[in-house]
Amino acid sequence: MAEQSAQSSRKAQLIAELDQARSGLAENARGLKGSMNVGSHLRHAIVRQKTLWIGGAVISGWLLTKLPGLRKAPAPKYVYSKAREPDRKGFLLAALGLAGTVLRPALTRFATQKLSEMMDKSHTGEETSLPPRRRDSARR
């Protein structure tokens, strides 16, 4: 009997130690989770020391503008010779584009009118201005 009571007391002691270790582990996990919350720490630090953070951001931005590798390359300067003639192709294309834009409604109206005349002639049985189809017996 003495052995059973010693075993049960040892069991109870191990269970208590295990319970204590588990509660300590849970507390450590909560503490670790709180210390790993970077957003909360950063927010708290910015609220407490606004001037330092704003000053640091200004200085960092100024230093970034002074880095040599981040500058844009200057645009090359073009040298035109006096003997070169002005480009007439570009002017011609621009004029044609403008003419197309201006004449588009008139051309559309003309094409619509001609197509409607052709359709009317084909429905009345009159001959259209299109040439008749040629049938090749050799192609069959």
Sequence and secondary structure as in RCSB ss.txt:
>XXXX:A:sequence
MAEQSAQSSRKAQLIAELDQARSGLAENARGLKGSMNVGSHLRHAIVRQKTLWIGGAVISGWLLTKLPGLRKAPA
PKYVYSKAREPDRKGFLLAALGLAGTVLRPALTRFATQKLSEMMDKSHTGEETSLPPRRRDSARR
>XXXX:A:secstr
 HHHHHHHHHHHHHHHHHHHHHHHHHHHHHHHHHHT HHHHHHHHHHHTHHHHHHHHHHHHHHHHT GGGS    
      TT    HHHHHHHHHHHHHHHHHHHHHHHHHHHHHHHHHHHHHT   SS      STT 
